[in-house]
Amino acid sequence: MKLGKRLQNLRKEKNLYILGAIIGFLAFAVGMTFVESNSLFVMVGIAGMVGMGYCISNIMKLQLK
């Protein structure tokens, strides 16, 4: 029973990181698309890229467990 619960929690955690990576990618894409109109979008793009990298690294750590 404990193993099943642990696997279920790992799946939920992995799904949240996948969602975070997708949101990070979208923030990066939007930031880089509108960078010419406002330089603040550079920060949005950088934050999206950092967030995406964080989520992907955690997904890889979960896969190794």
PDBQT receptor file of N, H, CA, C and O in Angstrom, charges set to zero:
ATOM      1  N   MET A   1       0.816  -1.189   0.000  1.00  0.00    +0.000 N 
ATOM      2  CA  MET A   1       0.000   0.000   0.000  1.00  0.00    +0.000 C 
ATOM      3  C   MET A   1       0.864   1.260   0.000  1.00  0.00    +0.000 C 
ATOM      4  O   MET A   1       0.562   2.218  -0.712  1.00  0.00    +0.000 OA
ATOM      5  N   LYS A   2       1.924   1.264   0.786  1.00  0.00    +0.000 N 
ATOM      6  H   LYS A   2       2.169   0.486   1.364  1.00  0.00    +0.000 HD
ATOM      7  CA  LYS A   2       2.783   2.443   0.849  1.00  0.00    +0.000 C 
ATOM      8  C   LYS A   2       3.469   2.709  -0.483  1.00  0.00    +0.000 C 
ATOM      9  O   LYS A   2       3.610   3.863  -0.888  1.00  0.00    +0.000 OA
ATOM     10  N   LEU A   3       3.899   1.646  -1.170  1.00  0.00    +0.000 N 
ATOM     11  H   LEU A   3       3.784   0.708  -0.841  1.00  0.00    +0.000 HD
ATOM     12  CA  LEU A   3       4.592   1.802  -2.441  1.00  0.00    +0.000 C 
ATOM     13  C   LEU A   3       3.663   2.407  -3.490  1.00  0.00    +0.000 C 
ATOM     14  O   LEU A   3       4.078   3.267  -4.266  1.00  0.00    +0.000 OA
ATOM     15  N   GLY A   4       2.425   1.966  -3.514  1.00  0.00    +0.000 N 
ATOM     16  H   GLY A   4       2.087   1.267  -2.884  1.00  0.00    +0.000 HD
ATOM     17  CA  GLY A   4       1.450   2.510  -4.460  1.00  0.00    +0.000 C 
ATOM     18  C   GLY A   4       1.190   3.988  -4.218  1.00  0.00    +0.000 C 
ATOM     19  O   GLY A   4       1.075   4.768  -5.163  1.00  0.00    +0.000 OA
ATOM     20  N   LYS A   5       1.098   4.367  -2.961  1.00  0.00    +0.000 N 
ATOM     21  H   LYS A   5       1.191   3.734  -2.193  1.00  0.00    +0.000 HD
ATOM     22  CA  LYS A   5       0.877   5.770  -2.605  1.00  0.00    +0.000 C 
ATOM     23  C   LYS A   5       2.087   6.615  -3.005  1.00  0.00    +0.000 C 
ATOM     24  O   LYS A   5       1.942   7.732  -3.502  1.00  0.00    +0.000 OA
ATOM     25  N   ARG A   6       3.282   6.062  -2.780  1.00  0.00    +0.000 N 
ATOM     26  H   ARG A   6       3.399   5.155  -2.376  1.00  0.00    +0.000 HD
ATOM     27  CA  ARG A   6       4.515   6.781  -3.139  1.00  0.00    +0.000 C 
ATOM     28  C   ARG A   6       4.606   6.984  -4.653  1.00  0.00    +0.000 C 
ATOM     29  O   ARG A   6       4.977   8.064  -5.114  1.00  0.00    +0.000 OA
ATOM     30  N   LEU A   7       4.270   5.952  -5.423  1.00  0.00    +0.000 N 
ATOM     31  H   LEU A   7       3.969   5.075  -5.049  1.00  0.00    +0.000 HD
ATOM     32  CA  LEU A   7       4.291   6.074  -6.881  1.00  0.00    +0.000 C 
ATOM     33  C   LEU A   7       3.258   7.088  -7.374  1.00  0.00    +0.000 C 
ATOM     34  O   LEU A   7       3.510   7.838  -8.317  1.00  0.00    +0.000 OA
ATOM     35  N   GLN A   8       2.111   7.099  -6.732  1.00  0.00    +0.000 N 
ATOM     36  H   GLN A   8       1.907   6.489  -5.966  1.00  0.00    +0.000 HD
ATOM     37  CA  GLN A   8       1.076   8.054  -7.101  1.00  0.00    +0.000 C 
ATOM     38  C   GLN A   8       1.548   9.483  -6.820  1.00  0.00    +0.000 C 
ATOM     39  O   GLN A   8       1.310  10.381  -7.628  1.00  0.00    +0.000 OA
ATOM     40  N   ASN A   9       2.209   9.698  -5.691  1.00  0.00    +0.000 N 
ATOM     41  H   ASN A   9       2.402   8.968  -5.035  1.00  0.00    +0.000 HD
ATOM     42  CA  ASN A   9       2.729  11.024  -5.364  1.00  0.00    +0.000 C 
ATOM     43  C   ASN A   9       3.829  11.441  -6.338  1.00  0.00    +0.000 C 
ATOM     44  O   ASN A   9       3.904  12.608  -6.723  1.00  0.00    +0.000 OA
ATOM     45  N   LEU A  10       4.680  10.498  -6.737  1.00  0.00    +0.000 N 
ATOM     46  H   LEU A  10       4.619   9.550  -6.424  1.00  0.00    +0.000 HD
ATOM     47  CA  LEU A  10       5.734  10.811  -7.705  1.00  0.00    +0.000 C 
ATOM     48  C   LEU A  10       5.141  11.202  -9.048  1.00  0.00    +0.000 C 
ATOM     49  O   LEU A  10       5.639  12.119  -9.702  1.00  0.00    +0.000 OA
ATOM     50  N   ARG A  11       4.089  10.520  -9.465  1.00  0.00    +0.000 N 
ATOM     51  H   ARG A  11       3.685   9.775  -8.934  1.00  0.00    +0.000 HD
ATOM     52  CA  ARG A  11       3.427  10.866 -10.731  1.00  0.00    +0.000 C 
ATOM     53  C   ARG A  11       2.828  12.261 -10.680  1.00  0.00    +0.000 C 
ATOM     54  O   ARG A  11       2.949  13.033 -11.631  1.00  0.00    +0.000 OA
ATOM     55  N   LYS A  12       2.177  12.583  -9.555  1.00  0.00    +0.000 N 
ATOM     56  H   LYS A  12       2.079  11.956  -8.783  1.00  0.00    +0.000 HD
ATOM     57  CA  LYS A  12       1.590  13.916  -9.403  1.00  0.00    +0.000 C 
ATOM     58  C   LYS A  12       2.672  14.988  -9.439  1.00  0.00    +0.000 C 
ATOM     59  O   LYS A  12       2.519  16.019 -10.093  1.00  0.00    +0.000 OA
ATOM     60  N   GLU A  13       3.771  14.730  -8.727  1.00  0.00    +0.000 N 
ATOM     61  H   GLU A  13       3.895  13.892  -8.196  1.00  0.00    +0.000 HD
ATOM     62  CA  GLU A  13       4.874  15.685  -8.691  1.00  0.00    +0.000 C 
ATOM     63  C   GLU A  13       5.473  15.869 -10.090  1.00  0.00    +0.000 C 
ATOM     64  O   GLU A  13       5.772  16.989 -10.504  1.00  0.00    +0.000 OA
ATOM     65  N   LYS A  14       5.642  14.766 -10.803  1.00  0.00    +0.000 N 
ATOM     66  H   LYS A  14       5.399  13.856 -10.466  1.00  0.00    +0.000 HD
ATOM     67  CA  LYS A  14       6.193  14.828 -12.157  1.00  0.00    +0.000 C 
ATOM     68  C   LYS A  14       5.267  15.606 -13.083  1.00  0.00    +0.000 C 
ATOM     69  O   LYS A  14       5.731  16.404 -13.898  1.00  0.00    +0.000 OA
ATOM     70  N   ASN A  15       3.965  15.380 -12.963  1.00  0.00    +0.000 N 
ATOM     71  H   ASN A  15       3.588  14.732 -12.302  1.00  0.00    +0.000 HD
ATOM     72  CA  ASN A  15       3.000  16.103 -13.795  1.00  0.00    +0.000 C 
ATOM     73  C   ASN A  15       3.031  17.605 -13.510  1.00  0.00    +0.000 C 
ATOM     74  O   ASN A  15       2.902  18.413 -14.429  1.00  0.00    +0.000 OA
ATOM     75  N   LEU A  16       3.202  17.980 -12.245  1.00  0.00    +0.000 N 
ATOM     76  H   LEU A  16       3.307  17.323 -11.498  1.00  0.00    +0.000 HD
ATOM     77  CA  LEU A  16       3.302  19.405 -11.911  1.00  0.00    +0.000 C 
ATOM     78  C   LEU A  16       4.557  20.024 -12.511  1.00  0.00    +0.000 C 
ATOM     79  O   LEU A  16       4.517  21.156 -12.992  1.00  0.00    +0.000 OA
ATOM     80  N   TYR A  17       5.673  19.295 -12.489  1.00  0.00    +0.000 N 
ATOM     81  H   TYR A  17       5.705  18.375 -12.098  1.00  0.00    +0.000 HD
ATOM     82  CA  TYR A  17       6.896  19.802 -13.089  1.00  0.00    +0.000 C 
ATOM     83  C   TYR A  17       6.766  19.907 -14.607  1.00  0.00    +0.000 C 
ATOM     84  O   TYR A  17       7.301  20.837 -15.211  1.00  0.00    +0.000 OA
ATOM     85  N   ILE A  18       6.066  18.967 -15.223  1.00  0.00    +0.000 N 
ATOM     86  H   ILE A  18       5.631  18.212 -14.733  1.00  0.00    +0.000 HD
ATOM     87  CA  ILE A  18       5.832  19.053 -16.667  1.00  0.00    +0.000 C 
ATOM     88  C   ILE A  18       5.000  20.289 -16.988  1.00  0.00    +0.000 C 
ATOM     89  O   ILE A  18       5.302  21.008 -17.940  1.00  0.00    +0.000 OA
ATOM     90  N   LEU A  19       3.966  20.537 -16.209  1.00  0.00    +0.000 N 
ATOM     91  H   LEU A  19       3.721  19.952 -15.436  1.00  0.00    +0.000 HD
ATOM     92  CA  LEU A  19       3.145  21.733 -16.388  1.00  0.00    +0.000 C 
ATOM     93  C   LEU A  19       3.990  22.990 -16.195  1.00  0.00    +0.000 C 
ATOM     94  O   LEU A  19       3.854  23.949 -16.956  1.00  0.00    +0.000 OA
ATOM     95  N   GLY A  20       4.858  22.994 -15.190  1.00  0.00    +0.000 N 
ATOM     96  H   GLY A  20       4.968  22.215 -14.572  1.00  0.00    +0.000 HD
ATOM     97  CA  GLY A  20       5.740  24.132 -14.957  1.00  0.00    +0.000 C 
ATOM     98  C   GLY A  20       6.691  24.366 -16.115  1.00  0.00    +0.000 C 
ATOM     99  O   GLY A  20       6.957  25.511 -16.482  1.00  0.00    +0.000 OA
ATOM    100  N   ALA A  21       7.210  23.280 -16.698  1.00  0.00    +0.000 N 
ATOM    101  H   ALA A  21       6.995  22.350 -16.400  1.00  0.00    +0.000 HD
ATOM    102  CA  ALA A  21       8.104  23.412 -17.848  1.00  0.00    +0.000 C 
ATOM    103  C   ALA A  21       7.363  23.998 -19.047  1.00  0.00    +0.000 C 
ATOM    104  O   ALA A  21       7.917  24.815 -19.782  1.00  0.00    +0.000 OA
ATOM    105  N   ILE A  22       6.125  23.587 -19.242  1.00  0.00    +0.000 N 
ATOM    106  H   ILE A  22       5.675  22.923 -18.645  1.00  0.00    +0.000 HD
ATOM    107  CA  ILE A  22       5.326  24.119 -20.351  1.00  0.00    +0.000 C 
ATOM    108  C   ILE A  22       5.050  25.608 -20.137  1.00  0.00    +0.000 C 
ATOM    109  O   ILE A  22       5.171  26.402 -21.069  1.00  0.00    +0.000 OA
ATOM    110  N   ILE A  23       4.684  25.981 -18.923  1.00  0.00    +0.000 N 
ATOM    111  H   ILE A  23       4.585  25.335 -18.166  1.00  0.00    +0.000 HD
ATOM    112  CA  ILE A  23       4.429  27.389 -18.619  1.00  0.00    +0.000 C 
ATOM    113  C   ILE A  23       5.714  28.206 -18.781  1.00  0.00    +0.000 C 
ATOM    114  O   ILE A  23       5.685  29.322 -19.299  1.00  0.00    +0.000 OA
ATOM    115  N   GLY A  24       6.845  27.641 -18.331  1.00  0.00    +0.000 N 
ATOM    116  H   GLY A  24       6.868  26.734 -17.909  1.00  0.00    +0.000 HD
ATOM    117  CA  GLY A  24       8.125  28.320 -18.501  1.00  0.00    +0.000 C 
ATOM    118  C   GLY A  24       8.456  28.532 -19.967  1.00  0.00    +0.000 C 
ATOM    119  O   GLY A  24       8.929  29.601 -20.353  1.00  0.00    +0.000 OA
ATOM    120  N   PHE A  25       8.208  27.518 -20.785  1.00  0.00    +0.000 N 
ATOM    121  H   PHE A  25       7.824  26.650 -20.472  1.00  0.00    +0.000 HD
ATOM    122  CA  PHE A  25       8.459  27.650 -22.225  1.00  0.00    +0.000 C 
ATOM    123  C   PHE A  25       7.572  28.731 -22.833  1.00  0.00    +0.000 C 
ATOM    124  O   PHE A  25       8.031  29.540 -23.639  1.00  0.00    +0.000 OA
ATOM    125  N   LEU A  26       6.296  28.739 -22.439  1.00  0.00    +0.000 N 
ATOM    126  H   LEU A  26       5.924  28.082 -21.784  1.00  0.00    +0.000 HD
ATOM    127  CA  LEU A  26       5.379  29.758 -22.980  1.00  0.00    +0.000 C 
ATOM    128  C   LEU A  26       5.805  31.164 -22.563  1.00  0.00    +0.000 C 
ATOM    129  O   LEU A  26       5.729  32.099 -23.360  1.00  0.00    +0.000 OA
ATOM    130  N   ALA A  27       6.254  31.316 -21.312  1.00  0.00    +0.000 N 
ATOM    131  H   ALA A  27       6.316  30.556 -20.664  1.00  0.00    +0.000 HD
ATOM    132  CA  ALA A  27       6.738  32.625 -20.855  1.00  0.00    +0.000 C 
ATOM    133  C   ALA A  27       7.971  33.040 -21.655  1.00  0.00    +0.000 C 
ATOM    134  O   ALA A  27       8.106  34.202 -22.038  1.00  0.00    +0.000 OA
ATOM    135  N   PHE A  28       8.859  32.095 -21.902  1.00  0.00    +0.000 N 
ATOM    136  H   PHE A  28       8.749  31.152 -21.591  1.00  0.00    +0.000 HD
ATOM    137  CA  PHE A  28      10.051  32.384 -22.711  1.00  0.00    +0.000 C 
ATOM    138  C   PHE A  28       9.656  32.803 -24.123  1.00  0.00    +0.000 C 
ATOM    139  O   PHE A  28      10.173  33.787 -24.652  1.00  0.00    +0.000 OA
ATOM    140  N   ALA A  29       8.740  32.055 -24.729  1.00  0.00    +0.000 N 
ATOM    141  H   ALA A  29       8.320  31.256 -24.300  1.00  0.00    +0.000 HD
ATOM    142  CA  ALA A  29       8.319  32.353 -26.101  1.00  0.00    +0.000 C 
ATOM    143  C   ALA A  29       7.649  33.721 -26.195  1.00  0.00    +0.000 C 
ATOM    144  O   ALA A  29       7.932  34.495 -27.110  1.00  0.00    +0.000 OA
ATOM    145  N   VAL A  30       6.767  34.014 -25.253  1.00  0.00    +0.000 N 
ATOM    146  H   VAL A  30       6.537  33.386 -24.510  1.00  0.00    +0.000 HD
ATOM    147  CA  VAL A  30       6.086  35.314 -25.262  1.00  0.00    +0.000 C 
ATOM    148  C   VAL A  30       7.092  36.434 -25.015  1.00  0.00    +0.000 C 
ATOM    149  O   VAL A  30       7.052  37.472 -25.675  1.00  0.00    +0.000 OA
ATOM    150  N   GLY A  31       7.989  36.217 -24.066  1.00  0.00    +0.000 N 
ATOM    151  H   GLY A  31       8.021  35.373 -23.530  1.00  0.00    +0.000 HD
ATOM    152  CA  GLY A  31       8.988  37.239 -23.765  1.00  0.00    +0.000 C 
ATOM    153  C   GLY A  31       9.877  37.557 -24.948  1.00  0.00    +0.000 C 
ATOM    154  O   GLY A  31      10.180  38.723 -25.200  1.00  0.00    +0.000 OA
ATOM    155  N   MET A  32      10.294  36.546 -25.671  1.00  0.00    +0.000 N 
ATOM    156  H   MET A  32      10.047  35.598 -25.466  1.00  0.00    +0.000 HD
ATOM    157  CA  MET A  32      11.174  36.772 -26.816  1.00  0.00    +0.000 C 
ATOM    158  C   MET A  32      10.417  37.308 -28.028  1.00  0.00    +0.000 C 
ATOM    159  O   MET A  32      11.001  37.983 -28.876  1.00  0.00    +0.000 OA
ATOM    160  N   THR A  33       9.121  37.010 -28.112  1.00  0.00    +0.000 N 
ATOM    161  H   THR A  33       8.647  36.462 -27.422  1.00  0.00    +0.000 HD
ATOM    162  CA  THR A  33       8.321  37.507 -29.228  1.00  0.00    +0.000 C 
ATOM    163  C   THR A  33       8.109  39.014 -29.126  1.00  0.00    +0.000 C 
ATOM    164  O   THR A  33       8.180  39.721 -30.131  1.00  0.00    +0.000 OA
ATOM    165  N   PHE A  34       7.852  39.502 -27.928  1.00  0.00    +0.000 N 
ATOM    166  H   PHE A  34       7.794  38.928 -27.112  1.00  0.00    +0.000 HD
ATOM    167  CA  PHE A  34       7.512  40.915 -27.738  1.00  0.00    +0.000 C 
ATOM    168  C   PHE A  34       8.665  41.738 -27.186  1.00  0.00    +0.000 C 
ATOM    169  O   PHE A  34       8.448  42.828 -26.657  1.00  0.00    +0.000 OA
ATOM    170  N   VAL A  35       9.876  41.238 -27.301  1.00  0.00    +0.000 N 
ATOM    171  H   VAL A  35      10.052  40.352 -27.731  1.00  0.00    +0.000 HD
ATOM    172  CA  VAL A  35      11.032  41.925 -26.729  1.00  0.00    +0.000 C 
ATOM    173  C   VAL A  35      11.274  43.290 -27.392  1.00  0.00    +0.000 C 
ATOM    174  O   VAL A  35      11.783  44.206 -26.747  1.00  0.00    +0.000 OA
ATOM    175  N   GLU A  36      10.920  43.425 -28.643  1.00  0.00    +0.000 N 
ATOM    176  H   GLU A  36      10.506  42.680 -29.166  1.00  0.00    +0.000 HD
ATOM    177  CA  GLU A  36      11.144  44.698 -29.330  1.00  0.00    +0.000 C 
ATOM    178  C   GLU A  36      10.189  45.792 -28.870  1.00  0.00    +0.000 C 
ATOM    179  O   GLU A  36      10.531  46.973 -28.931  1.00  0.00    +0.000 OA
ATOM    180  N   SER A  37       9.004  45.420 -28.413  1.00  0.00    +0.000 N 
ATOM    181  H   SER A  37       8.726  44.461 -28.363  1.00  0.00    +0.000 HD
ATOM    182  CA  SER A  37       8.034  46.423 -27.995  1.00  0.00    +0.000 C 
ATOM    183  C   SER A  37       8.315  46.956 -26.581  1.00  0.00    +0.000 C 
ATOM    184  O   SER A  37       8.024  48.114 -26.282  1.00  0.00    +0.000 OA
ATOM    185  N   ASN A  38       8.880  46.108 -25.720  1.00  0.00    +0.000 N 
ATOM    186  H   ASN A  38       9.116  45.167 -25.964  1.00  0.00    +0.000 HD
ATOM    187  CA  ASN A  38       9.162  46.535 -24.352  1.00  0.00    +0.000 C 
ATOM    188  C   ASN A  38      10.305  45.680 -23.820  1.00  0.00    +0.000 C 
ATOM    189  O   ASN A  38      10.260  44.453 -23.900  1.00  0.00    +0.000 OA
ATOM    190  N   SER A  39      11.310  46.321 -23.289  1.00  0.00    +0.000 N 
ATOM    191  H   SER A  39      11.347  47.318 -23.224  1.00  0.00    +0.000 HD
ATOM    192  CA  SER A  39      12.481  45.569 -22.815  1.00  0.00    +0.000 C 
ATOM    193  C   SER A  39      12.177  44.757 -21.556  1.00  0.00    +0.000 C 
ATOM    194  O   SER A  39      12.970  43.893 -21.183  1.00  0.00    +0.000 OA
ATOM    195  N   LEU A  40      11.068  45.012 -20.907  1.00  0.00    +0.000 N 
ATOM    196  H   LEU A  40      10.424  45.715 -21.211  1.00  0.00    +0.000 HD
ATOM    197  CA  LEU A  40      10.684  44.227 -19.729  1.00  0.00    +0.000 C 
ATOM    198  C   LEU A  40      10.433  42.770 -20.107  1.00  0.00    +0.000 C 
ATOM    199  O   LEU A  40      10.575  41.873 -19.275  1.00  0.00    +0.000 OA
ATOM    200  N   PHE A  41      10.062  42.541 -21.353  1.00  0.00    +0.000 N 
ATOM    201  H   PHE A  41       9.946  43.270 -22.029  1.00  0.00    +0.000 HD
ATOM    202  CA  PHE A  41       9.806  41.176 -21.803  1.00  0.00    +0.000 C 
ATOM    203  C   PHE A  41      11.069  40.326 -21.823  1.00  0.00    +0.000 C 
ATOM    204  O   PHE A  41      10.987  39.098 -21.830  1.00  0.00    +0.000 OA
ATOM    205  N   VAL A  42      12.238  40.965 -21.832  1.00  0.00    +0.000 N 
ATOM    206  H   VAL A  42      12.304  41.963 -21.826  1.00  0.00    +0.000 HD
ATOM    207  CA  VAL A  42      13.488  40.203 -21.726  1.00  0.00    +0.000 C 
ATOM    208  C   VAL A  42      13.520  39.485 -20.385  1.00  0.00    +0.000 C 
ATOM    209  O   VAL A  42      13.917  38.322 -20.310  1.00  0.00    +0.000 OA
ATOM    210  N   MET A  43      13.110  40.165 -19.341  1.00  0.00    +0.000 N 
ATOM    211  H   MET A  43      12.788  41.110 -19.402  1.00  0.00    +0.000 HD
ATOM    212  CA  MET A  43      13.082  39.551 -18.005  1.00  0.00    +0.000 C 
ATOM    213  C   MET A  43      12.071  38.413 -17.944  1.00  0.00    +0.000 C 
ATOM    214  O   MET A  43      12.324  37.387 -17.312  1.00  0.00    +0.000 OA
ATOM    215  N   VAL A  44      10.937  38.591 -18.597  1.00  0.00    +0.000 N 
ATOM    216  H   VAL A  44      10.733  39.424 -19.110  1.00  0.00    +0.000 HD
ATOM    217  CA  VAL A  44       9.930  37.524 -18.646  1.00  0.00    +0.000 C 
ATOM    218  C   VAL A  44      10.511  36.305 -19.353  1.00  0.00    +0.000 C 
ATOM    219  O   VAL A  44      10.328  35.174 -18.904  1.00  0.00    +0.000 OA
ATOM    220  N   GLY A  45      11.208  36.538 -20.456  1.00  0.00    +0.000 N 
ATOM    221  H   GLY A  45      11.357  37.457 -20.821  1.00  0.00    +0.000 HD
ATOM    222  CA  GLY A  45      11.820  35.441 -21.199  1.00  0.00    +0.000 C 
ATOM    223  C   GLY A  45      12.885  34.724 -20.394  1.00  0.00    +0.000 C 
ATOM    224  O   GLY A  45      12.951  33.495 -20.401  1.00  0.00    +0.000 OA
ATOM    225  N   ILE A  46      13.720  35.483 -19.701  1.00  0.00    +0.000 N 
ATOM    226  H   ILE A  46      13.666  36.481 -19.696  1.00  0.00    +0.000 HD
ATOM    227  CA  ILE A  46      14.776  34.881 -18.880  1.00  0.00    +0.000 C 
ATOM    228  C   ILE A  46      14.166  34.087 -17.731  1.00  0.00    +0.000 C 
ATOM    229  O   ILE A  46      14.603  32.972 -17.446  1.00  0.00    +0.000 OA
ATOM    230  N   ALA A  47      13.168  34.651 -17.074  1.00  0.00    +0.000 N 
ATOM    231  H   ALA A  47      12.813  35.557 -17.305  1.00  0.00    +0.000 HD
ATOM    232  CA  ALA A  47      12.510  33.945 -15.964  1.00  0.00    +0.000 C 
ATOM    233  C   ALA A  47      11.848  32.662 -16.465  1.00  0.00    +0.000 C 
ATOM    234  O   ALA A  47      11.888  31.635 -15.786  1.00  0.00    +0.000 OA
ATOM    235  N   GLY A  48      11.253  32.717 -17.626  1.00  0.00    +0.000 N 
ATOM    236  H   GLY A  48      11.221  33.551 -18.178  1.00  0.00    +0.000 HD
ATOM    237  CA  GLY A  48      10.640  31.520 -18.198  1.00  0.00    +0.000 C 
ATOM    238  C   GLY A  48      11.666  30.451 -18.504  1.00  0.00    +0.000 C 
ATOM    239  O   GLY A  48      11.422  29.265 -18.278  1.00  0.00    +0.000 OA
ATOM    240  N   MET A  49      12.815  30.865 -19.019  1.00  0.00    +0.000 N 
ATOM    241  H   MET A  49      13.013  31.828 -19.203  1.00  0.00    +0.000 HD
ATOM    242  CA  MET A  49      13.864  29.911 -19.344  1.00  0.00    +0.000 C 
ATOM    243  C   MET A  49      14.438  29.275 -18.078  1.00  0.00    +0.000 C 
ATOM    244  O   MET A  49      14.693  28.071 -18.048  1.00  0.00    +0.000 OA
ATOM    245  N   VAL A  50      14.640  30.072 -17.044  1.00  0.00    +0.000 N 
ATOM    246  H   VAL A  50      14.434  31.050 -17.068  1.00  0.00    +0.000 HD
ATOM    247  CA  VAL A  50      15.152  29.547 -15.771  1.00  0.00    +0.000 C 
ATOM    248  C   VAL A  50      14.141  28.590 -15.148  1.00  0.00    +0.000 C 
ATOM    249  O   VAL A  50      14.510  27.514 -14.679  1.00  0.00    +0.000 OA
ATOM    250  N   GLY A  51      12.874  28.976 -15.143  1.00  0.00    +0.000 N 
ATOM    251  H   GLY A  51      12.574  29.851 -15.524  1.00  0.00    +0.000 HD
ATOM    252  CA  GLY A  51      11.837  28.107 -14.602  1.00  0.00    +0.000 C 
ATOM    253  C   GLY A  51      11.706  26.801 -15.355  1.00  0.00    +0.000 C 
ATOM    254  O   GLY A  51      11.508  25.743 -14.757  1.00  0.00    +0.000 OA
ATOM    255  N   MET A  52      11.818  26.881 -16.668  1.00  0.00    +0.000 N 
ATOM    256  H   MET A  52      11.979  27.741 -17.153  1.00  0.00    +0.000 HD
ATOM    257  CA  MET A  52      11.743  25.674 -17.483  1.00  0.00    +0.000 C 
ATOM    258  C   MET A  52      12.921  24.751 -17.183  1.00  0.00    +0.000 C 
ATOM    259  O   MET A  52      12.754  23.536 -17.082  1.00  0.00    +0.000 OA
ATOM    260  N   GLY A  53      14.106  25.329 -17.043  1.00  0.00    +0.000 N 
ATOM    261  H   GLY A  53      14.242  26.316 -17.125  1.00  0.00    +0.000 HD
ATOM    262  CA  GLY A  53      15.281  24.525 -16.716  1.00  0.00    +0.000 C 
ATOM    263  C   GLY A  53      15.164  23.861 -15.355  1.00  0.00    +0.000 C 
ATOM    264  O   GLY A  53      15.549  22.703 -15.188  1.00  0.00    +0.000 OA
ATOM    265  N   TYR A  54      14.637  24.589 -14.387  1.00  0.00    +0.000 N 
ATOM    266  H   TYR A  54      14.325  25.529 -14.523  1.00  0.00    +0.000 HD
ATOM    267  CA  TYR A  54      14.441  24.038 -13.046  1.00  0.00    +0.000 C 
ATOM    268  C   TYR A  54      13.480  22.851 -13.088  1.00  0.00    +0.000 C 
ATOM    269  O   TYR A  54      13.747  21.805 -12.497  1.00  0.00    +0.000 OA
ATOM    270  N   CYS A  55      12.372  23.022 -13.782  1.00  0.00    +0.000 N 
ATOM    271  H   CYS A  55      12.155  23.872 -14.262  1.00  0.00    +0.000 HD
ATOM    272  CA  CYS A  55      11.378  21.954 -13.857  1.00  0.00    +0.000 C 
ATOM    273  C   CYS A  55      11.921  20.731 -14.590  1.00  0.00    +0.000 C 
ATOM    274  O   CYS A  55      11.676  19.600 -14.171  1.00  0.00    +0.000 OA
ATOM    275  N   ILE A  56      12.647  20.946 -15.669  1.00  0.00    +0.000 N 
ATOM    276  H   ILE A  56      12.846  21.865 -16.009  1.00  0.00    +0.000 HD
ATOM    277  CA  ILE A  56      13.195  19.818 -16.417  1.00  0.00    +0.000 C 
ATOM    278  C   ILE A  56      14.238  19.076 -15.594  1.00  0.00    +0.000 C 
ATOM    279  O   ILE A  56      14.298  17.847 -15.638  1.00  0.00    +0.000 OA
ATOM    280  N   SER A  57      15.060  19.804 -14.842  1.00  0.00    +0.000 N 
ATOM    281  H   SER A  57      15.011  20.802 -14.806  1.00  0.00    +0.000 HD
ATOM    282  CA  SER A  57      16.056  19.118 -14.004  1.00  0.00    +0.000 C 
ATOM    283  C   SER A  57      15.377  18.288 -12.915  1.00  0.00    +0.000 C 
ATOM    284  O   SER A  57      15.849  17.200 -12.583  1.00  0.00    +0.000 OA
ATOM    285  N   ASN A  58      14.288  18.784 -12.363  1.00  0.00    +0.000 N 
ATOM    286  H   ASN A  58      13.905  19.668 -12.632  1.00  0.00    +0.000 HD
ATOM    287  CA  ASN A  58      13.570  18.011 -11.350  1.00  0.00    +0.000 C 
ATOM    288  C   ASN A  58      12.848  16.813 -11.955  1.00  0.00    +0.000 C 
ATOM    289  O   ASN A  58      12.723  15.779 -11.298  1.00  0.00    +0.000 OA
ATOM    290  N   ILE A  59      12.379  16.927 -13.173  1.00  0.00    +0.000 N 
ATOM    291  H   ILE A  59      12.481  17.767 -13.707  1.00  0.00    +0.000 HD
ATOM    292  CA  ILE A  59      11.778  15.775 -13.846  1.00  0.00    +0.000 C 
ATOM    293  C   ILE A  59      12.824  14.689 -14.025  1.00  0.00    +0.000 C 
ATOM    294  O   ILE A  59      12.546  13.511 -13.799  1.00  0.00    +0.000 OA
ATOM    295  N   MET A  60      14.033  15.082 -14.432  1.00  0.00    +0.000 N 
ATOM    296  H   MET A  60      14.259  16.039 -14.615  1.00  0.00    +0.000 HD
ATOM    297  CA  MET A  60      15.094  14.087 -14.616  1.00  0.00    +0.000 C 
ATOM    298  C   MET A  60      15.484  13.448 -13.284  1.00  0.00    +0.000 C 
ATOM    299  O   MET A  60      15.769  12.251 -13.240  1.00  0.00    +0.000 OA
ATOM    300  N   LYS A  61      15.502  14.214 -12.209  1.00  0.00    +0.000 N 
ATOM    301  H   LYS A  61      15.271  15.186 -12.244  1.00  0.00    +0.000 HD
ATOM    302  CA  LYS A  61      15.800  13.635 -10.883  1.00  0.00    +0.000 C 
ATOM    303  C   LYS A  61      14.734  12.626 -10.469  1.00  0.00    +0.000 C 
ATOM    304  O   LYS A  61      15.046  11.579  -9.902  1.00  0.00    +0.000 OA
ATOM    305  N   LEU A  62      13.474  12.947 -10.756  1.00  0.00    +0.000 N 
ATOM    306  H   LEU A  62      13.220  13.797 -11.217  1.00  0.00    +0.000 HD
ATOM    307  CA  LEU A  62      12.403  12.022 -10.415  1.00  0.00    +0.000 C 
ATOM    308  C   LEU A  62      12.493  10.733 -11.222  1.00  0.00    +0.000 C 
ATOM    309  O   LEU A  62      12.161   9.659 -10.720  1.00  0.00    +0.000 OA
ATOM    310  N   GLN A  63      12.937  10.836 -12.464  1.00  0.00    +0.000 N 
ATOM    311  H   GLN A  63      13.206  11.708 -12.872  1.00  0.00    +0.000 HD
ATOM    312  CA  GLN A  63      13.071   9.650 -13.303  1.00  0.00    +0.000 C 
ATOM    313  C   GLN A  63      14.167   8.714 -12.773  1.00  0.00    +0.000 C 
ATOM    314  O   GLN A  63      14.092   7.500 -12.969  1.00  0.00    +0.000 OA
ATOM    315  N   LEU A  64      15.167   9.267 -12.114  1.00  0.00    +0.000 N 
ATOM    316  H   LEU A  64      15.227  10.253 -11.955  1.00  0.00    +0.000 HD
ATOM    317  CA  LEU A  64      16.266   8.466 -11.609  1.00  0.00    +0.000 C 
ATOM    318  C   LEU A  64      15.945   7.780 -10.285  1.00  0.00    +0.000 C 
ATOM    319  O   LEU A  64      16.682   6.891  -9.858  1.00  0.00    +0.000 OA
ATOM    320  N   LYS A  65      14.863   8.176  -9.635  1.00  0.00    +0.000 N 
ATOM    321  H   LYS A  65      14.265   8.898  -9.982  1.00  0.00    +0.000 HD
ATOM    322  CA  LYS A  65      14.489   7.566  -8.350  1.00  0.00    +0.000 C 
ATOM    323  C   LYS A  65      13.979   6.165  -8.553  1.00  0.00    +0.000 C 
ATOM    324  O   LYS A  65      13.616   5.494  -7.587  1.00  0.00    +0.000 OA
TER     325      LYS A  65
